Amino acid sequence: MTSSFSRRAFLSKVALCGASLTSSPALALPILSANPRSFSAIPYESYMIHAQAGGVVPGSREDQSANFQKLLNQSAEQDVPIFLPGGVYKVGGLVFPRRTRIIGVPGSTRLTFNGRNFLARAERADLIHVHGIIFDGLSLPLSENGQGLLTLNTVRDLRVSACDFVGSGLHGLDMTGAGGTVSGCYFHSIRDTAIFSKQSTGMTITDNSISECGNGGILVHRFTLGDDGSVVSNNRIENIKSTNGGTGQWGNGINIYQAHNVMVS
């Protein structure tokens, strides 16, 4: 006999899940099990770290970079995601570990740049998964070693989804040697380029909204001629300026340079 799984029952249990996330981090959190017809309660600390349990509090006027970095390191050591409730977190100089997973509330969880050095970066990472985070640069200058609101160098498995990148002093998302997906993100008020992908190992850039950029929307570049394999599709791009001038290399919605086997639609 097959059991039914009603939409109403599903939504009610999801609502309970959301309520648990905003309550005490010591509580068990019901999540959807491998079997979509049943839910199981798993001890919260066994699969997710709540930011407040690590002393990272939304809305605090204090710089939370030190506690946030400890939280990132703990998440990597335990190999579990971080949940960031909605609110503003003042941070900077964050170094994402080799295995980083951050889950926020889309449109509400905001990392604001403290103006020191760079906002967030990763180097030689196995996986970087970020969902539902607003990266807000407040239009402050970014340093040479962190030229994007999120700067990534050599990431095997990248997944950035439902994130906002706003007010960048240079690039929105700056990637070198990355493979994975950037999807459903919003880029606005970027001084230079919204998405700058260099030496890709196969990126899918899809369903993003990009506007008000100083020099470019999406750039897929290689240092020398070679196979890239990126897919750029279904992106809405508007109001791209050409601040740097030149003879056409700046001011493009999409620009492909020395990269072979790239599909743009």
N, C-alpha and C positions, 0 to 999 in steps of 0.2 A: 504494500500500500504506500503511495507517495504522499508526503505531507505538503501542505500548501504554505507559501511564504507571502503574506500580504504586504502590499506597499505601505499600508498604514502602520502595521506592526514594525516594519523596518524603520520608518521615519521616527516612530516613538522611541525606539531603542537608540537611534542615532542622537536624538535629543538628550537622552539620558547620558550618552557618552560625552556630549558637549558640556553638560552640567558638571560631570565629574572632573573634566579638565580644569574648570575654573574653581573647583573646591580644593580642599586640603590635598596636597600631593601624596599624603600617606594612604589615601583611599585607593581601593582597587578600582580599575577602570574597565568597564565592559567594552569589548571590541568584537568586531565581526571575525568569526573563526574561519578556518579553511572551508568548512561546510557552510554555504550561504544561508542555510535554513536554521542555523542555531547560533546563539551567541554564547561566549564563555567569558567569565571574569578571570583575568590574569593579574597577579600582583603588579601594581603600577611600575615599581622599580625594575621589573624584569624585562620591560620592553621600551620604556620611554622615561626620559628625565624631564621633569617639570622645571622650568627656569627658576621659579621662585624657591624651589628646594635648594638651588645653588646660589641663592642670594641675589639673583638678578630680578629686579622688581620693575614692572612697567610704570611709567610716569614719574620715576625718581628724577630729581634735579641733579643728582650726583653722577659723575662719570662712572660707568659700570664696566669699563673695559677689562679691568683685572679679574673681576668675578666672572665676566662673560668668557674670558679666555680659559679660566679654570673649568668652566662648564663645558666648553668645547673639548678640552683635553679629557675630561671625565667621560664624555659621550663617546669619544674615540676608543678609550681604554675598555669601556664596557660594550662597545659596538652596538649602541642603541641610539635612537633619535632624541633630539631635544624638542620639547614643545614650548613655544613662546606665545603667551597670551597676547591679546590685543593691547596696544599701548605704545608709548615712545620709550626707546632705550638709547641713551647717549653713549656712543662707543667710538673707538678708533684703534688702528693698529692691530686688528684681529688677524690672527694667523690660523686658518682652518687646517686641522690635522689631516692625515692621510685618508681617514674615513670620517666624513662629516655629513650628518643628516640633521637638517633644521626644518621644523614645521611651524609655520605661523598661521595667523588668521588673515587671509587675503584682504587687502584694503585697510587693515587695522594695525598689524604688527609692524612697527617702524623703527629701523635702526638709523639714527641721525648721527652724522659725522661730527666728531669733537674738534676737527680742524687740525689734528696732529698727524702728520705723515700720510697715512692712507686709511681707508675705511676697513676693507677686508681683502685678504688675498690667500692663495693656496699655492703650494709648490710641490710637484711630484706626488700627487694624490692618487690613491686607488679609486676612490669615489667621492664625489661632492654632490649631494642631493639637497636642494633648497626649494621650499614651496611656501608661497604665501607671505613673503617678506617684502617690505618697502625699504629700499636702500636710498636714503635721502642725503645727498652730499651738501645741501644748503648752499650750493654754488661756491663752495670754498675750494682753494687750490689743492690739487693732489700731488704727491711726491713722485719722483722718478721710478721708485720701486713699487708703486701701486697706482697705475695710471687710469684705472677704472674704479667705479664704486665697488665692483667685485673684480679682482684681478686674478687670473688663473694661469698657471704655467705647468704644463704637462699633467693633465688629468685624464685618466683612462675612461672613467664612467661619470659623465657630467649630466645632471638632470636639474634644470632650473625651470620652474613652472609657476604661473600665477604670481609672479613677482613684479614690483614696480621699481624702476630706476629713474630717479628724478633729481634735478639740481646738481648735475655733475660738473666739477671743475675741469674735466677732460673727457674721458669716455664713460659710457654706461657700464657695459660688460666687455672686459678686455681679456681675450683668451689666446694663449699660445700653446700649440701642441695638445689640443683637447679633442675628445670625441664624445658625442652624446647628443643631448637635445636641449634646446631652449625654446619653450613654447608657452603661448598664452600670457606673455609678459607685456608690460606697458613701459615705454621709454619716453620721457618728456623733459624738455629744457636741459639738453646735453650740450656742453660747450663744443665738443668735437664730434665724436662718432658714437652712435647708440650701441652697436654690436661690432666689435673689431675682432675677427677670427683670423689668426695667423697659424700657418703650418698645421692645419686641422688634420686629425686622424679620422675624419668622417663626422661632420656635424649636421644635425637637422635643426634648422631654424624656421619655425613655422607658427602661424597664427598670432604674431606679435603686432602691437600697435606702437608706431614710432612717429614722433613729431617734435618740431622745434629743436633741430640739431644744427650745430655750427658748420660742420664740414661733411657729414655723411650719415646715412642711415645704417646700412649693413655692408660691411667690407669683408670680403673673403680673400685673403692675400697669402702668398707664399714668397719666401725669400729668394727662391730660385724656381724655375719651371718644374712642375711636377704634379702628380696625381693628388687630388684633394678629396674628392668623393662627397662633398657637402651637398645638402639639399636645402634650398631656400624657397619656401612656398607660402602662399596665403597670408602674406604680411601686408598690413596697411601702413603706408609711409607717406608723410606729408610735411611740408614746410621745412625743407632741408636747404640751408644756406651754403655759401661758399666763402667762408670767412678768410681762408688762406689764399684765395684767389687761384692763380695757376692757369693751366690751359685745358682743364677738364677733369683732372684727377680728383678734385674736390667738388662738393655740391651734388653728389649722386645719391639717389635713394638706395641703389644697390650697385656695388662695384666689385668686379672679380678681377684679380690681378695675378698672373702667372700660375693660376690654379686650374688644372685640368679636371675633367669629369665632374663638373658642378652643374646641378640642375636648378634653374631658376624659373619659377612660375607664379 
